[in-house]
Amino acid sequence: MDWGLGHATRCVPIIKMLIDKGANVTIGADNRPLAFLKEEFPNLPFVKFPGYNIRYPENRSMVLKMLISFPKILKKLREEHIFLKKIISDYSIDIVISDNRFGLWNKKTKCIYITHQLNIKCPSWLRIFEYVLFKINKYFIDKYDECWIPDKENLNISGELTRNYKSFKNIHYIGLLSRFYQNINTSESKPKYDVICILSGPEPQRTIFENIILKQIRKNNIIRILIVRGLTESSASEKLQENVLFTDHLETDTLFQAISEADIIICRPGYTSIMDIITIGKKAIFVPTPGQTEQEYLAEYYKNRGWFYSINQKKFNLFRSLEKSKFYPGWKAKYDNEDLADRVNFWLD
């Protein structure tokens, strides 16, 4: 899926495990996820798999945007379903693993769907559509041989997003997924930055949040801050001012090192980002993408539990948020890939 980098980054441990177990892996992606995965796996074959190219609205709900765009999404779904047939034939594919792309199922091979969102959250004034969206979601997920949820049932980091999992016959929890899983036992570095701000997600909201951050840090020459813009097409860096370093993109090991050298992370509460943060055990401030109801729900879910401070983008104030975040200690969960290994071994066998 090409809505931000999260769907690509959480596939990294799956791809590495498949490679380690002797599978021949072909990666299909588009746009920034394609650029990221090519950097992570330069020796693997790639297929440019056209994305949905849906932009987030500036002042409306993303769910409403999706409802309006539903005919376009259905057209893309049919196109990717047909395209998959050609790929299966051209590459002699035995197993298809789809991260959140509805159309990648085929009766001639085994197909697995990855999602953390069985229930689509709606704003209160659209709540009537939640059941309809659940039924649509279930209709497509049921076409797959299995549905993998990156979570543990006893942790439930997805909250109500996976509440109805017992309604499905093909659900398997595979544990947390984080591209930093191989780094977590390395020793922590001394703080080099007070804050690392990781920007991500579809436009135009990524740029809007970047501009908010830039406007506020120009008033400060005390807080040491690293801004990672999430632009995979470039690795350029520059000092905006003496205490502010600006970089377009960092590869996985370098990003982990930078996170280790920061006191706190400011980022979107995308589900993959949350898995990364609780795997590493860092404090964070969450700023949900406006109109992205899933992120808004997750931000509130963790704030109510007293783990991570969160704030609406329009109300975001860097200095006030840093003060309030002192009362939110973060959360660290044990990372293991035993559940993922069980499912991978099952299908490869």
Residue frames as qw, qx, qy, qz and C-alpha x, y, z in Angstrom:
[[0.000, 0.890, 0.456, 0.000, 0.00, 0.00, 0.00],
 [0.481, 0.315, 0.009, 0.818, 1.36, 3.45, -0.89],
 [0.290, -0.860, -0.187, -0.377, -0.38, 5.54, 1.80],
 [0.389, -0.814, 0.403, -0.153, 2.74, 6.51, 3.71],
 [0.357, 0.531, -0.767, 0.051, 5.78, 4.33, 4.40],
 [0.535, -0.343, 0.622, -0.457, 4.37, 2.27, 7.28],
 [0.932, 0.184, 0.156, -0.270, 2.93, -0.51, 5.12],
 [0.711, 0.563, -0.394, 0.148, 6.37, -0.96, 3.54],
 [0.025, 0.624, -0.656, 0.425, 8.54, -0.65, 6.64],
 [0.684, -0.276, 0.528, -0.421, 6.59, -3.26, 8.60],
 [0.941, 0.302, -0.064, -0.137, 7.11, -5.74, 5.76],
 [0.247, 0.732, -0.621, 0.132, 10.90, -5.64, 6.30],
 [0.398, -0.376, 0.796, -0.257, 11.00, -8.37, 9.02],
 [0.849, 0.261, 0.373, -0.269, 8.65, -10.56, 6.94],
 [0.672, 0.692, -0.260, -0.050, 10.81, -10.24, 3.83],
 [0.029, 0.662, -0.724, 0.190, 13.99, -10.94, 5.83],
 [0.635, -0.181, 0.693, -0.290, 12.46, -14.04, 7.39],
 [0.859, 0.444, 0.158, -0.199, 11.33, -15.37, 4.01],
 [0.473, 0.741, -0.473, 0.059, 14.82, -14.85, 2.61],
 [0.243, -0.546, 0.754, -0.272, 16.43, -16.53, 5.63],
 [0.718, 0.015, 0.644, -0.263, 14.20, -19.56, 5.12],
 [0.387, -0.103, 0.778, 0.484, 15.19, -19.90, 1.47],
 [0.443, 0.702, 0.543, -0.123, 12.22, -18.35, -0.30],
 [0.351, 0.166, 0.364, 0.847, 12.67, -16.40, -3.54],
 [0.017, 0.715, 0.484, -0.504, 11.05, -13.04, -2.88],
 [0.234, 0.401, 0.394, 0.793, 9.75, -10.55, -5.44],
 [0.076, -0.488, -0.453, 0.742, 8.58, -7.18, -4.11],
 [0.133, 0.595, 0.555, 0.565, 5.72, -5.18, -5.62],
 [0.218, -0.685, -0.367, 0.591, 5.31, -1.52, -4.63],
 [0.332, 0.720, 0.304, 0.528, 5.08, 2.04, -5.96],
 [0.086, -0.910, 0.009, -0.406, 6.18, 5.59, -5.17],
 [0.142, -0.739, 0.537, -0.382, 8.02, 6.14, -1.84],
 [0.854, -0.274, 0.407, -0.170, 7.42, 2.58, -0.56],
 [0.897, 0.412, 0.006, 0.162, 9.10, 1.30, -3.73],
 [0.313, 0.774, -0.379, 0.399, 12.10, 3.60, -3.22],
 [0.500, -0.621, 0.487, -0.356, 12.39, 2.57, 0.45],
 [0.935, -0.090, 0.333, -0.086, 12.23, -1.17, -0.22],
 [0.768, 0.577, -0.144, 0.239, 14.76, -0.93, -3.05],
 [0.028, 0.769, -0.489, 0.411, 17.14, 0.69, -0.58],
 [0.678, -0.429, 0.504, -0.320, 16.52, -2.06, 1.99],
 [0.808, 0.025, 0.586, 0.065, 16.72, -4.96, -0.48],
 [0.230, 0.717, -0.374, -0.541, 18.83, -3.86, -3.45],
 [0.032, -0.305, 0.904, 0.297, 19.43, -7.42, -4.67],
 [0.418, 0.334, 0.812, -0.231, 15.80, -8.52, -4.89],
 [0.098, 0.307, 0.644, 0.694, 13.62, -8.35, -8.04],
 [0.155, 0.393, 0.404, -0.811, 10.97, -5.62, -8.02],
 [0.143, 0.528, 0.713, 0.438, 7.68, -5.05, -9.80],
 [0.084, 0.002, 0.102, -0.991, 6.36, -1.50, -10.06],
 [0.087, -0.488, -0.868, -0.015, 2.86, -2.10, -8.75],
 [0.030, -0.486, -0.182, -0.854, 0.76, 1.05, -9.40],
 [0.095, -0.214, -0.679, 0.696, -0.49, 2.68, -6.20],
 [0.054, 0.719, 0.692, -0.038, -3.86, 4.26, -5.47],
 [0.280, 0.211, 0.091, 0.932, -2.46, 7.83, -5.43],
 [0.289, -0.793, -0.483, -0.233, -5.17, 9.15, -3.11],
 [0.227, 0.377, -0.326, 0.837, -4.20, 12.40, -1.41],
 [0.257, -0.488, -0.695, 0.461, -5.33, 13.17, 2.12],
 [0.010, 0.838, 0.367, 0.404, -7.79, 16.07, 2.32],
 [0.248, 0.362, -0.332, 0.835, -6.68, 19.30, 3.98],
 [0.273, -0.168, 0.378, -0.869, -9.85, 19.96, 5.95],
 [0.798, -0.076, -0.176, -0.572, -12.07, 16.88, 5.66],
 [0.767, -0.298, 0.545, -0.160, -12.34, 13.38, 7.06],
 [0.032, 0.398, -0.844, -0.359, -10.26, 10.74, 5.27],
 [0.346, 0.247, 0.897, -0.120, -13.18, 8.31, 5.62],
 [0.442, 0.726, 0.291, -0.439, -15.42, 10.75, 3.76],
 [0.184, 0.678, -0.538, -0.465, -12.70, 11.15, 1.14],
 [0.164, -0.152, 0.962, 0.158, -12.58, 7.36, 0.74],
 [0.429, 0.483, 0.711, -0.278, -16.35, 7.13, 0.41],
 [0.388, 0.789, -0.034, -0.474, -16.29, 9.80, -2.29],
 [0.166, 0.620, -0.698, -0.316, -13.35, 8.05, -3.97],
 [0.700, -0.068, 0.685, -0.190, -14.93, 4.60, -3.72],
 [0.809, 0.560, 0.129, -0.125, -15.54, 4.23, -7.49],
 [0.339, 0.796, -0.498, 0.058, -11.88, 5.11, -8.13],
 [0.374, -0.477, 0.769, -0.203, -10.72, 2.66, -5.46],
 [0.828, 0.177, 0.493, -0.202, -12.88, -0.12, -6.96],
 [0.684, 0.711, -0.152, -0.059, -11.39, 0.58, -10.40],
 [0.077, 0.718, -0.675, 0.151, -7.86, 0.36, -8.95],
 [0.633, -0.244, 0.684, -0.266, -8.82, -2.82, -7.11],
 [0.874, 0.399, 0.244, -0.137, -9.97, -4.48, -10.34],
 [0.492, 0.789, -0.366, 0.045, -6.82, -3.32, -12.13],
 [0.141, -0.616, 0.748, -0.202, -4.48, -4.74, -9.47],
 [0.793, -0.020, 0.553, -0.255, -6.46, -7.98, -9.37],
 [0.824, 0.564, 0.039, -0.036, -5.93, -8.43, -13.13],
 [0.254, 0.809, -0.509, 0.148, -2.29, -7.29, -12.92],
 [0.537, -0.479, 0.662, -0.210, -1.62, -9.89, -10.22],
 [0.923, 0.228, 0.291, -0.103, -2.60, -12.70, -12.61],
 [0.632, 0.721, -0.239, 0.151, 0.16, -11.63, -14.98],
 [0.102, -0.737, 0.604, -0.286, 2.74, -11.39, -12.17],
 [0.792, -0.231, 0.525, -0.211, 1.85, -14.87, -10.87],
 [0.896, 0.416, 0.145, 0.049, 2.42, -16.24, -14.37],
 [0.442, 0.811, -0.304, 0.233, 5.57, -14.22, -15.17],
 [0.054, -0.661, 0.637, -0.392, 7.32, -14.93, -11.85],
 [0.652, -0.072, -0.755, -0.028, 5.91, -18.40, -11.05],
 [0.236, -0.424, 0.442, -0.754, 4.51, -17.14, -7.74],
 [0.418, -0.206, -0.882, 0.065, 3.41, -19.71, -5.12],
 [0.308, -0.640, -0.582, 0.396, 2.37, -17.33, -2.31],
 [0.107, 0.628, 0.142, 0.757, 1.14, -13.73, -2.40],
 [0.371, -0.512, -0.527, 0.568, 1.41, -11.60, 0.74],
 [0.089, 0.660, 0.315, 0.676, -0.57, -8.37, 0.45],
 [0.247, -0.310, -0.481, 0.782, -0.23, -5.53, 2.94],
 [0.173, 0.578, 0.401, -0.689, -3.61, -3.79, 2.90],
 [0.275, 0.291, -0.479, -0.782, -4.27, -4.11, -0.85],
 [0.697, 0.138, 0.463, -0.530, -7.70, -5.66, -1.34],
 [0.768, 0.495, -0.144, -0.380, -7.26, -6.90, -4.92],
 [0.241, 0.583, -0.775, -0.031, -4.27, -9.20, -4.44],
 [0.646, -0.087, 0.713, -0.258, -6.04, -12.52, -4.15],
 [0.525, 0.386, -0.586, -0.482, -6.12, -15.29, -6.73],
 [0.910, -0.131, 0.195, -0.342, -7.66, -18.75, -6.67],
 [0.870, 0.383, -0.292, 0.103, -4.67, -20.33, -8.41],
 [0.486, 0.324, -0.558, 0.589, -2.25, -19.59, -5.58],
 [0.496, -0.574, -0.561, 0.330, -2.20, -19.06, -1.82],
 [0.114, 0.635, 0.052, 0.762, -2.87, -15.48, -0.74],
 [0.480, -0.464, -0.531, 0.523, -2.33, -13.77, 2.62],
 [0.003, -0.812, -0.193, -0.550, -3.63, -10.37, 3.67],
 [0.465, -0.163, -0.471, 0.732, -1.96, -8.18, 6.33],
 [0.156, -0.677, -0.186, -0.695, -3.96, -5.60, 8.26],
 [0.196, -0.103, -0.682, 0.698, -4.31, -4.16, 11.76],
 [0.306, 0.156, 0.142, -0.928, -7.68, -2.66, 10.91],
 [0.035, 0.322, 0.933, 0.156, -10.65, -5.01, 10.77],
 [0.004, -0.816, -0.546, 0.190, -12.88, -2.12, 11.89],
 [0.329, 0.412, 0.168, 0.833, -12.72, 1.18, 10.00],
 [0.185, -0.538, -0.479, 0.668, -13.15, 4.08, 12.41],
 [0.137, 0.654, 0.437, 0.602, -15.45, 6.93, 11.34],
 [0.010, -0.166, 0.293, -0.942, -15.97, 10.39, 12.81],
 [0.221, 0.266, 0.756, -0.556, -19.07, 10.61, 15.00],
 [0.494, 0.473, 0.085, -0.725, -21.23, 12.16, 12.28],
 [0.595, 0.372, -0.589, -0.400, -20.40, 9.25, 9.94],
 [0.326, -0.300, 0.847, -0.294, -20.58, 6.50, 12.60],
 [0.801, 0.256, 0.298, -0.451, -23.54, 4.93, 10.81],
 [0.691, 0.584, -0.388, -0.176, -21.15, 3.80, 8.05],
 [0.206, -0.578, 0.779, -0.130, -18.86, 1.78, 10.37],
 [0.730, 0.035, 0.655, -0.193, -20.90, -1.40, 10.08],
 [0.747, 0.646, 0.060, -0.142, -21.11, -1.06, 6.29],
 [0.266, 0.788, -0.554, 0.034, -17.34, -0.55, 6.06],
 [0.474, -0.382, 0.775, -0.170, -16.77, -3.55, 8.32],
 [0.818, 0.284, 0.473, -0.167, -18.88, -5.75, 6.02],
 [0.607, 0.768, -0.199, -0.048, -17.00, -4.50, 2.94],
 [0.072, -0.705, 0.695, -0.118, -13.69, -5.11, 4.72],
 [0.641, -0.156, 0.726, -0.193, -14.77, -8.63, 5.71],
 [0.816, 0.512, 0.165, -0.211, -16.00, -9.41, 2.18],
 [0.521, 0.743, -0.417, 0.049, -12.54, -8.85, 0.72],
 [0.218, -0.585, 0.746, -0.230, -10.53, -10.33, 3.60],
 [0.803, -0.002, 0.531, -0.269, -12.58, -13.55, 3.37],
 [0.784, 0.593, -0.140, -0.120, -11.28, -14.00, -0.19],
 [0.211, 0.683, -0.676, 0.178, -7.77, -14.58, 1.20],
 [0.756, -0.052, -0.647, 0.083, -6.50, -17.88, 2.60],
 [0.560, -0.452, -0.467, 0.514, -5.30, -16.09, 5.76],
 [0.003, -0.897, -0.030, -0.441, -5.37, -12.65, 7.35],
 [0.656, -0.081, -0.415, 0.625, -2.33, -11.74, 9.45],
 [0.245, -0.934, -0.139, -0.219, -2.72, -9.17, 12.24],
 [0.517, 0.369, -0.433, 0.639, 0.55, -7.53, 13.39],
 [0.435, -0.570, 0.267, -0.644, -0.31, -7.62, 17.09],
 [0.247, 0.013, -0.938, 0.242, -0.54, -10.04, 19.99],
 [0.443, -0.563, -0.585, -0.380, -3.96, -10.92, 21.32],
 [0.588, -0.571, -0.447, 0.357, -2.80, -10.43, 24.93],
 [0.330, -0.174, -0.023, 0.927, -1.20, -7.03, 24.12],
 [0.198, 0.774, 0.597, 0.064, -3.99, -5.64, 21.94],
 [0.277, -0.363, 0.070, 0.887, -2.01, -2.61, 20.79],
 [0.007, -0.241, -0.595, -0.766, -4.61, -2.17, 18.03],
 [0.268, 0.145, 0.447, -0.841, -7.48, -1.64, 20.50],
 [0.607, 0.422, 0.477, -0.475, -10.93, -1.59, 18.92],
 [0.380, 0.573, -0.489, -0.537, -9.47, -1.76, 15.41],
 [0.357, 0.174, -0.902, -0.169, -9.37, -5.57, 15.72],
 [0.475, -0.128, 0.540, -0.683, -12.32, -5.95, 18.08],
 [0.841, 0.206, 0.131, -0.483, -14.37, -8.22, 15.76],
 [0.147, 0.517, -0.814, -0.219, -11.58, -10.67, 14.92],
 [0.385, 0.016, 0.902, -0.195, -13.70, -13.67, 16.00],
 [0.644, 0.546, 0.221, -0.488, -16.08, -12.89, 13.12],
 [0.499, 0.644, -0.521, -0.253, -13.36, -14.09, 10.74],
 [0.988, -0.103, 0.114, -0.033, -12.31, -17.69, 10.17],
 [0.821, 0.392, -0.080, 0.406, -8.87, -16.93, 8.73],
 [0.112, -0.928, 0.214, -0.285, -7.32, -14.60, 11.35],
 [0.859, -0.139, -0.256, 0.421, -3.83, -15.20, 12.76],
 [0.245, -0.957, 0.148, 0.045, -1.92, -12.90, 15.11],
 [0.833, 0.363, -0.175, 0.380, 1.73, -12.69, 14.03],
 [0.606, -0.494, -0.163, 0.602, 3.13, -10.45, 16.79],
 [0.017, 0.902, -0.038, -0.429, 4.60, -6.97, 16.45],
 [0.754, 0.415, 0.216, 0.461, 6.45, -6.04, 13.27],
 [0.127, -0.951, 0.116, 0.256, 9.31, -3.54, 13.38],
 [0.727, 0.609, -0.201, 0.244, 12.16, -2.96, 10.98],
 [0.029, -0.763, 0.509, -0.397, 14.28, -2.14, 14.06],
 [0.922, -0.340, 0.005, -0.185, 13.94, -5.63, 15.55],
 [0.877, 0.157, -0.205, 0.405, 17.60, -6.47, 14.85],
 [0.259, 0.583, -0.258, 0.726, 18.78, -3.25, 16.52],
 [0.540, -0.713, -0.128, -0.428, 16.90, -3.40, 19.81],
 [0.867, -0.428, -0.116, 0.228, 19.61, -5.19, 21.80],
 [0.554, 0.420, -0.146, 0.703, 22.31, -2.68, 20.90],
 [0.390, -0.422, -0.436, 0.692, 23.47, -0.37, 23.67],
 [0.083, 0.926, 0.367, 0.010, 21.77, 3.00, 24.01],
 [0.494, 0.372, -0.028, 0.785, 23.66, 6.10, 22.93],
 [0.200, -0.432, -0.372, 0.797, 24.02, 9.28, 24.94],
 [0.285, 0.825, 0.462, -0.158, 21.41, 11.93, 24.03],
 [0.405, 0.001, 0.327, 0.854, 22.52, 14.00, 21.05],
 [0.171, -0.368, -0.382, -0.830, 19.11, 15.52, 20.33],
 [0.307, 0.053, 0.563, -0.766, 16.33, 16.68, 22.60],
 [0.682, 0.415, 0.369, -0.476, 13.79, 15.83, 19.91],
 [0.146, -0.092, 0.791, 0.587, 13.65, 13.79, 16.73],
 [0.555, 0.439, 0.250, -0.661, 10.67, 14.71, 14.56],
 [0.272, -0.012, 0.876, 0.399, 9.81, 12.02, 12.01],
 [0.491, 0.398, 0.007, -0.775, 7.48, 13.28, 9.28],
 [0.164, 0.013, 0.947, 0.275, 5.53, 10.76, 7.23],
 [0.383, 0.533, 0.680, -0.328, 2.30, 10.01, 5.46],
 [0.418, 0.547, 0.554, 0.467, 0.57, 11.17, 2.29],
 [0.111, -0.027, 0.037, 0.993, 0.49, 14.74, 1.07],
 [0.261, 0.732, -0.160, 0.609, -0.53, 17.45, 1.61],
 [0.641, -0.748, -0.068, -0.158, -0.64, 16.82, 5.37],
 [0.840, -0.145, -0.068, 0.519, 3.01, 15.75, 5.58],
 [0.385, 0.395, 0.046, 0.833, 4.11, 19.15, 4.23],
 [0.335, -0.765, -0.181, -0.519, 1.56, 21.05, 6.32],
 [0.785, -0.602, -0.096, 0.109, 2.92, 19.52, 9.53],
 [0.723, 0.071, 0.000, 0.687, 6.51, 20.14, 8.41],
 [0.139, 0.604, 0.093, 0.779, 5.72, 23.84, 7.96],
 [0.573, -0.758, -0.148, -0.274, 4.13, 24.02, 11.42],
 [0.847, -0.354, -0.053, 0.393, 7.28, 22.52, 12.97],
 [0.566, 0.287, 0.066, 0.770, 9.60, 24.85, 11.01],
 [0.108, -0.761, -0.141, -0.624, 7.67, 27.95, 12.01],
 [0.679, -0.720, -0.073, -0.127, 7.88, 27.05, 15.70],
 [0.848, -0.246, -0.003, 0.469, 11.53, 26.01, 15.86],
 [0.420, 0.569, 0.037, 0.706, 12.68, 29.27, 14.28],
 [0.339, -0.822, 0.016, -0.457, 11.68, 30.90, 17.55],
 [0.819, -0.547, 0.174, 0.002, 14.03, 28.65, 19.51],
 [0.503, 0.667, -0.526, 0.161, 17.79, 28.23, 19.66],
 [0.412, -0.513, 0.657, -0.368, 17.94, 25.97, 22.71],
 [0.865, 0.028, 0.447, -0.227, 16.21, 22.68, 21.85],
 [0.063, -0.416, 0.802, 0.423, 18.42, 20.36, 19.81],
 [0.740, 0.340, 0.403, -0.417, 16.17, 18.88, 17.14],
 [0.153, -0.185, 0.821, 0.518, 16.57, 16.49, 14.20],
 [0.647, 0.415, 0.202, -0.607, 13.85, 16.59, 11.54],
 [0.287, -0.062, 0.881, 0.370, 13.52, 13.56, 9.26],
 [0.406, 0.290, -0.106, -0.860, 11.28, 14.60, 6.38],
 [0.660, 0.185, 0.706, -0.181, 10.40, 11.11, 5.12],
 [0.581, 0.710, -0.157, -0.365, 11.30, 11.88, 1.49],
 [0.854, -0.160, 0.458, 0.189, 12.82, 8.61, 0.26],
 [0.696, 0.662, 0.146, 0.237, 13.82, 10.14, -3.08],
 [0.272, 0.788, -0.307, 0.460, 16.61, 12.12, -1.42],
 [0.775, -0.378, -0.355, 0.360, 19.16, 11.73, 1.39],
 [0.277, 0.589, -0.115, 0.750, 20.19, 15.40, 1.53],
 [0.523, -0.632, -0.445, 0.358, 20.88, 17.02, 4.92],
 [0.243, 0.583, -0.056, 0.773, 21.40, 20.60, 6.03],
 [0.292, -0.359, -0.563, 0.685, 21.64, 22.65, 9.20],
 [0.002, -0.808, -0.474, -0.349, 18.67, 24.96, 9.33],
 [0.159, -0.873, 0.242, -0.393, 20.25, 26.74, 12.29],
 [0.093, 0.563, -0.764, 0.302, 22.88, 25.80, 14.87],
 [0.394, -0.140, 0.791, -0.447, 20.54, 23.57, 16.90],
 [0.762, 0.357, 0.327, -0.429, 18.40, 22.19, 14.06],
 [0.144, -0.290, 0.830, 0.453, 19.47, 19.46, 11.61],
 [0.701, 0.415, 0.108, -0.570, 17.24, 18.76, 8.65],
 [0.150, -0.272, 0.883, 0.352, 17.47, 15.51, 6.62],
 [0.602, 0.136, -0.358, -0.701, 15.24, 14.15, 3.88],
 [0.947, -0.061, -0.211, -0.235, 15.63, 10.46, 4.67],
 [0.211, -0.598, 0.757, -0.156, 17.68, 8.05, 6.80],
 [0.670, 0.096, -0.711, -0.192, 18.17, 4.36, 6.08],
 [0.773, -0.481, -0.366, -0.194, 17.09, 1.94, 8.81],
 [0.752, -0.207, -0.354, 0.516, 20.30, 1.56, 10.85],
 [0.253, 0.233, -0.102, 0.933, 21.06, 5.28, 10.74],
 [0.430, -0.533, -0.221, -0.694, 17.50, 6.16, 11.73],
 [0.796, -0.451, -0.400, 0.053, 17.63, 3.75, 14.67],
 [0.593, -0.039, -0.278, 0.754, 20.88, 5.34, 15.81],
 [0.024, -0.378, -0.038, -0.925, 19.33, 8.82, 15.58],
 [0.635, -0.544, -0.331, -0.438, 16.26, 7.68, 17.56],
 [0.792, -0.302, -0.398, 0.350, 18.56, 6.18, 20.21],
 [0.439, 0.038, -0.171, 0.881, 20.32, 9.54, 20.49],
 [0.218, -0.451, -0.175, -0.847, 17.09, 11.50, 21.06],
 [0.159, -0.024, 0.703, -0.692, 15.16, 12.02, 24.30],
 [0.484, 0.430, 0.602, -0.467, 11.73, 11.96, 22.65],
 [0.211, 0.163, 0.739, 0.618, 10.09, 11.30, 19.26],
 [0.415, 0.466, 0.237, -0.744, 7.43, 13.49, 17.64],
 [0.009, 0.072, -0.846, -0.528, 5.56, 11.62, 14.91],
 [0.651, -0.085, -0.281, -0.700, 2.23, 10.51, 13.51],
 [0.543, -0.203, 0.741, -0.339, 0.55, 7.69, 15.45],
 [0.711, 0.299, -0.498, -0.397, 0.52, 5.47, 12.40],
 [0.941, -0.283, 0.063, -0.174, 0.21, 1.86, 13.51],
 [0.860, 0.266, -0.215, 0.378, 3.67, 0.92, 12.22],
 [0.151, 0.648, -0.347, 0.661, 5.26, 3.89, 13.98],
 [0.664, -0.545, 0.224, -0.459, 3.60, 2.80, 17.22],
 [0.994, -0.056, -0.052, 0.076, 4.99, -0.74, 16.81],
 [0.611, 0.487, -0.290, 0.553, 8.47, 0.72, 16.22],
 [0.142, -0.675, 0.305, -0.657, 8.26, 2.99, 19.27],
 [0.782, -0.460, 0.232, -0.349, 7.07, 0.36, 21.74],
 [0.949, 0.154, -0.162, 0.224, 9.63, -2.09, 20.36],
 [0.454, 0.497, -0.327, 0.664, 12.43, 0.39, 21.07],
 [0.508, -0.579, -0.534, 0.348, 10.81, 1.65, 24.28],
 [0.266, 0.133, -0.010, 0.955, 11.01, 5.39, 23.57],
 [0.116, 0.605, 0.475, -0.628, 8.86, 8.26, 24.77],
 [0.212, 0.279, 0.595, 0.723, 6.79, 9.93, 22.05],
 [0.277, 0.453, 0.273, -0.802, 4.40, 12.74, 21.26],
 [0.339, 0.339, 0.811, 0.334, 1.72, 11.78, 18.74],
 [0.247, 0.449, -0.002, -0.859, 0.21, 14.29, 16.30],
 [0.571, 0.342, 0.745, 0.028, -2.49, 12.51, 14.24],
 [0.114, 0.097, 0.550, 0.821, -2.98, 13.29, 10.58],
 [0.381, 0.234, 0.280, -0.849, -6.13, 15.50, 10.49],
 [0.731, 0.254, -0.163, -0.613, -9.13, 13.52, 9.29],
 [0.528, 0.237, -0.815, -0.026, -7.31, 10.21, 9.63],
 [0.713, -0.481, 0.011, -0.511, -9.71, 8.59, 12.07],
 [0.923, -0.067, -0.334, 0.180, -7.53, 5.53, 12.70],
 [0.482, 0.274, -0.371, 0.745, -4.63, 7.71, 13.90],
 [0.304, -0.507, 0.129, -0.796, -6.96, 9.94, 15.90],
 [0.872, -0.364, -0.177, -0.274, -8.37, 6.87, 17.64],
 [0.848, 0.016, -0.351, 0.397, -4.93, 5.35, 18.38],
 [0.214, 0.445, -0.303, 0.815, -3.60, 8.66, 19.73],
 [0.541, -0.487, 0.095, -0.679, -6.55, 8.91, 22.14],
 [0.934, -0.169, -0.307, -0.072, -6.29, 5.20, 23.02],
 [0.724, 0.086, -0.386, 0.565, -2.69, 5.56, 24.21],
 [0.008, -0.471, 0.225, -0.853, -3.19, 8.95, 25.83],
 [0.701, -0.465, -0.087, -0.534, -6.08, 7.61, 27.92],
 [0.932, -0.184, -0.272, 0.155, -3.80, 4.84, 29.17],
 [0.396, -0.894, 0.174, 0.112, -1.26, 7.40, 30.27],
 [0.842, -0.068, 0.310, 0.436, 1.52, 6.11, 27.98],
 [0.436, 0.146, 0.335, 0.823, 1.95, 8.70, 25.21],
 [0.113, 0.614, 0.240, -0.743, 0.96, 12.35, 25.04],
 [0.342, 0.373, 0.656, 0.560, -0.93, 13.41, 21.89],
 [0.073, 0.592, 0.190, -0.780, -2.25, 16.67, 20.50],
 [0.559, 0.716, 0.417, -0.021, -4.35, 17.84, 17.55],
 [0.613, 0.216, 0.230, 0.725, -2.22, 19.24, 14.70],
 [0.047, 0.791, 0.234, 0.564, -4.01, 22.60, 14.71],
 [0.517, -0.841, 0.009, -0.159, -3.31, 22.99, 18.43],
 [0.892, -0.035, -0.137, 0.429, 0.23, 21.66, 18.30],
 [0.043, -0.939, 0.275, -0.200, 2.77, 23.71, 20.21],
 [0.723, 0.320, -0.545, 0.279, 6.24, 22.20, 20.41],
 [0.128, 0.391, -0.598, 0.688, 7.28, 23.67, 23.77],
 [0.629, -0.246, 0.275, -0.684, 3.94, 23.10, 25.53],
 [0.932, 0.081, -0.272, -0.227, 3.81, 19.52, 24.20],
 [0.566, 0.339, -0.636, 0.400, 7.29, 18.77, 25.51],
 [0.211, -0.346, 0.538, -0.739, 6.23, 19.99, 28.97],
 [0.794, -0.101, 0.137, -0.584, 3.05, 17.90, 29.03],
 [0.834, 0.249, -0.484, -0.085, 4.81, 14.81, 27.70],
 [0.093, 0.473, -0.737, 0.474, 6.84, 14.60, 30.94],
 [0.583, -0.147, 0.538, -0.591, 3.83, 12.94, 32.56],
 [0.919, 0.273, 0.002, -0.284, 3.63, 10.17, 29.91],
 [0.500, -0.592, 0.612, 0.161, 6.40, 7.57, 30.38],
 [0.454, 0.439, -0.672, -0.388, 5.93, 5.61, 27.15],
 [0.894, -0.101, 0.337, -0.276, 5.65, 1.83, 26.91],
 [0.177, 0.527, -0.801, -0.223, 7.99, -0.99, 25.95],
 [0.928, 0.021, 0.172, -0.331, 6.76, -4.40, 24.81],
 [0.542, -0.354, 0.720, 0.251, 8.88, -7.52, 24.38],
 [0.587, 0.559, -0.331, -0.484, 9.59, -8.22, 20.72],
 [0.467, -0.199, 0.848, 0.151, 9.70, -11.76, 19.36],
 [0.478, 0.352, -0.439, -0.675, 8.92, -13.23, 15.95],
 [0.257, -0.054, 0.961, -0.091, 7.75, -16.69, 17.02],
 [0.539, 0.506, 0.543, -0.399, 4.16, -16.22, 15.82],
 [0.453, 0.725, -0.281, -0.436, 5.35, -14.86, 12.47],
 [0.024, 0.443, -0.881, -0.164, 7.78, -17.78, 12.13],
 [0.469, 0.163, 0.832, -0.246, 4.93, -20.24, 12.77],
 [0.599, 0.651, 0.277, -0.374, 2.89, -18.84, 9.89],
 [0.308, 0.730, -0.520, -0.318, 5.85, -18.51, 7.52],
 [0.176, -0.298, 0.938, 0.028, 6.95, -22.08, 8.25],
 [0.581, 0.334, 0.665, -0.331, 3.40, -23.33, 7.75],
 [0.599, 0.725, 0.062, -0.334, 3.10, -21.82, 4.27],
 [0.211, 0.685, -0.665, -0.210, 6.63, -22.61, 3.12],
 [0.351, -0.157, 0.920, -0.081, 6.19, -26.22, 4.24]]
